[in-house]
Amino acid sequence: MQLKHHKISAVIFDIDGTLVDSFSAYLSVFNRGISRYKLGPVSREFLADCVKEAMSLGEILRRIFSSDVDELLIENCKREIQELFLKVEMDEAKTFPGVDELFNKLKNSGIKIGIATGRMTFPEYEWNRFRSFGLDKFIDAIVTTREVQARKPAPDVIIECAKRLNVPPEECLVVGDTESDIIAAREAGGIPAAVTIGQDNMDLLTKENPGFIFRNLNDIIILLEQLENIR
């Protein structure tokens, strides 16, 4: 498939805010976790801004704990939040509308599907999560930040995903929902695309000048159908 003089052999997706609506569960668990240390609750806007900045959980906690707090205390809180989130998200986090149809469309078009997430989870956990959604059969590769040296906006996770897909980065449409996703895609040599169903608004995403901005996942299907009509 050709796209503005680019051959598209794969689409690489971010997870949270792109394919899966997990933010409400994350906010709930985060506030439950810090409440044990008599902190918070933080607002939805505060946590969303931290996510937009591609901050790790540890970095977010350091922002709200006092500067002289023992680092071990932060690490304990971080571990507790992570463990709690893994327990609740399988029940509370849901895919955004259109994921099933989009994955079907990609597979039927012979386009590989990769997942490149900023999460520090083990890959098998992400495979299990997509298995619970009934989507694992469509996916060709999953890479988490645990497996690479640097997190987004560094391009590491996208470069590794393209390698596992056996597709050159320049033939990958890379879809995410934040500025850091767009930057990482560009630095990896992929074709950056943004969806506005996650945490960043249109103005922020436009500022990074992605190749495409989609209002929702169905817009990606529309693009693919248009390209098939041209082909």
C-alpha positions in Angstrom: 0.0 0.0 0.0 1.3 3.4 -1.0 0.9 6.6 1.1 2.2 9.9 -0.1 5.1 8.1 -1.8 5.6 5.8 1.2 5.0 2.1 1.1 3.0 1.1 4.2 3.8 -2.5 5.3 3.0 -2.1 9.0 1.1 0.0 11.5 2.7 0.4 14.9 0.3 1.5 17.7 0.8 2.9 21.2 -1.6 1.3 23.7 -2.9 3.6 26.4 -5.0 6.5 25.0 -4.7 5.0 21.5 -6.2 1.5 21.5 -7.2 1.2 25.2 -9.0 3.6 27.4 -7.2 3.0 30.7 -6.8 6.5 32.0 -9.7 6.5 34.4 -8.5 3.3 35.9 -5.0 4.7 36.2 -6.3 7.9 37.9 -8.3 5.9 40.4 -5.5 3.5 41.3 -2.9 6.4 41.5 -5.0 8.3 44.0 -5.7 5.1 46.0 -2.0 4.4 46.1 -0.9 7.9 47.3 -3.7 8.1 49.8 -1.9 5.5 51.9 0.9 8.1 52.3 -1.6 10.9 53.2 -1.2 12.6 49.8 -3.7 13.6 47.1 -6.0 13.1 45.5 -4.5 14.6 42.3 -6.8 16.0 39.6 -7.5 14.3 36.3 -5.8 17.3 34.6 -2.6 17.0 36.7 -2.1 13.3 35.9 -3.1 13.9 32.3 -0.4 16.6 32.0 2.2 14.2 33.4 1.2 11.6 30.9 1.5 14.1 28.1 5.1 14.9 29.2 5.9 11.1 29.0 6.8 11.1 32.7 7.3 7.7 34.3 5.4 6.8 37.4 8.4 7.3 39.6 8.9 10.8 38.1 5.2 11.7 38.8 5.5 10.5 42.4 8.7 12.5 42.9 6.7 15.6 41.8 4.1 15.2 44.5 6.2 13.8 47.4 8.2 16.3 49.4 11.8 16.8 48.1 13.4 15.3 51.2 11.4 12.1 51.2 13.3 8.8 51.3 13.6 7.3 47.8 12.7 3.9 49.2 9.3 5.3 50.2 8.7 6.5 46.6 9.7 3.1 45.2 7.3 1.3 47.6 4.5 3.6 46.6 5.3 3.0 42.9 5.3 -0.7 43.3 2.0 -0.7 45.2 0.3 1.4 42.5 1.7 -0.8 39.7 0.5 -4.0 41.4 -2.9 -2.5 42.1 -3.3 -1.2 38.5 -2.4 -4.6 37.1 -5.2 -6.1 39.2 -8.0 -3.8 38.2 -7.2 -2.8 34.6 -8.2 -6.1 33.1 -11.8 -5.4 34.4 -11.9 -1.7 34.0 -9.9 -0.8 31.0 -11.7 -1.2 27.6 -10.6 -0.8 24.0 -11.8 2.3 22.2 -14.6 1.9 19.6 -13.4 0.6 16.3 -10.3 -1.4 17.3 -11.7 -4.8 16.2 -12.8 -3.4 12.9 -9.5 -1.6 12.3 -7.3 -4.7 13.1 -9.5 -6.8 10.8 -9.1 -4.3 8.0 -5.3 -4.2 8.5 -5.0 -7.9 8.4 -7.2 -8.3 5.4 -5.0 -5.7 3.6 -1.9 -7.6 4.4 -0.5 -5.0 6.7 1.4 -6.1 9.8 0.4 -4.9 13.3 2.9 -3.9 15.9 2.5 -2.6 19.5 5.1 -0.2 20.9 4.2 1.0 24.4 5.8 3.3 26.9 4.8 0.8 29.7 7.4 -0.9 31.7 5.4 -4.1 31.8 6.6 -7.5 30.7 5.6 -8.3 27.1 3.7 -11.4 28.1 1.4 -9.3 30.3 0.5 -7.2 27.2 0.0 -10.3 25.1 -2.4 -11.5 27.9 -4.2 -8.2 27.9 -4.8 -8.3 24.2 -5.8 -11.9 24.5 -8.5 -10.9 26.9 -9.8 -8.4 24.3 -9.7 -11.2 21.6 -7.2 -9.2 19.6 -3.9 -11.1 20.1 -4.5 -13.1 16.9 -4.1 -9.9 14.8 -0.8 -8.7 16.4 2.6 -9.6 15.0 4.9 -8.0 17.6 4.7 -6.3 21.0 7.5 -4.3 22.5 7.4 -2.6 25.9 9.8 0.0 27.3 11.2 -2.6 29.7 12.9 -4.2 26.7 14.7 -1.1 25.4 17.2 1.5 26.7 15.1 4.7 26.7 11.4 5.5 26.9 9.5 7.8 24.5 10.1 10.4 23.1 13.2 8.4 22.4 12.6 6.1 19.3 14.0 2.9 20.8 10.7 1.0 21.3 9.5 1.8 17.8 12.8 0.9 16.2 12.7 -2.4 18.0 9.1 -3.1 17.1 9.8 -2.4 13.4 12.8 -4.8 13.6 10.6 -7.6 15.0 8.1 -7.0 12.3 10.9 -7.3 9.8 9.7 -4.0 8.2 11.9 -0.9 7.6 10.7 2.0 9.9 10.0 4.2 6.9 7.3 1.7 5.9 5.6 1.9 9.3 2.7 4.2 10.0 3.1 4.9 13.8 0.0 5.8 15.6 -0.1 7.4 19.1 -2.0 10.0 21.1 0.6 12.3 22.6 3.4 14.6 21.5 6.0 12.1 22.7 4.5 9.4 20.4 4.8 11.8 17.4 8.4 12.7 18.3 9.4 9.1 18.8 7.9 8.0 15.5 9.7 10.8 13.6 13.0 10.0 15.3 12.6 6.3 14.4 12.1 7.2 10.8 8.5 6.1 10.7 5.4 8.0 9.5 3.9 9.8 12.5 0.2 9.7 13.0 -1.9 11.0 15.9 -5.4 10.2 17.2 -7.2 12.7 19.4 -9.0 10.2 21.6 -6.2 10.2 24.2 -4.8 12.8 26.5 -3.4 15.5 24.1 -5.6 18.0 22.4 -5.6 18.9 18.7 -3.5 22.0 19.2 -0.7 20.2 20.9 -0.7 17.3 18.4 -0.8 19.7 15.4 2.3 21.6 16.8 4.4 18.4 16.3 3.3 18.3 12.7 2.4 14.6 12.3 1.8 13.1 8.9 -1.8 12.5 9.8 -4.2 13.4 12.6 -7.2 11.1 13.1 -10.2 12.1 15.2 -10.8 8.4 16.0 -9.8 4.9 14.9 -12.5 4.8 12.2 -10.7 7.6 10.4 -7.7 5.2 9.9 -10.1 2.7 8.2 -11.4 5.5 6.0 -7.9 6.4 4.9 -7.0 2.7 4.1 -10.2 2.4 2.1 -9.4 5.5 0.1 -5.9 4.2 -0.6 -7.2 0.9 -1.7 -9.5 2.7 -4.2 -6.5 4.6 -5.5 -4.3 1.5 -5.8 
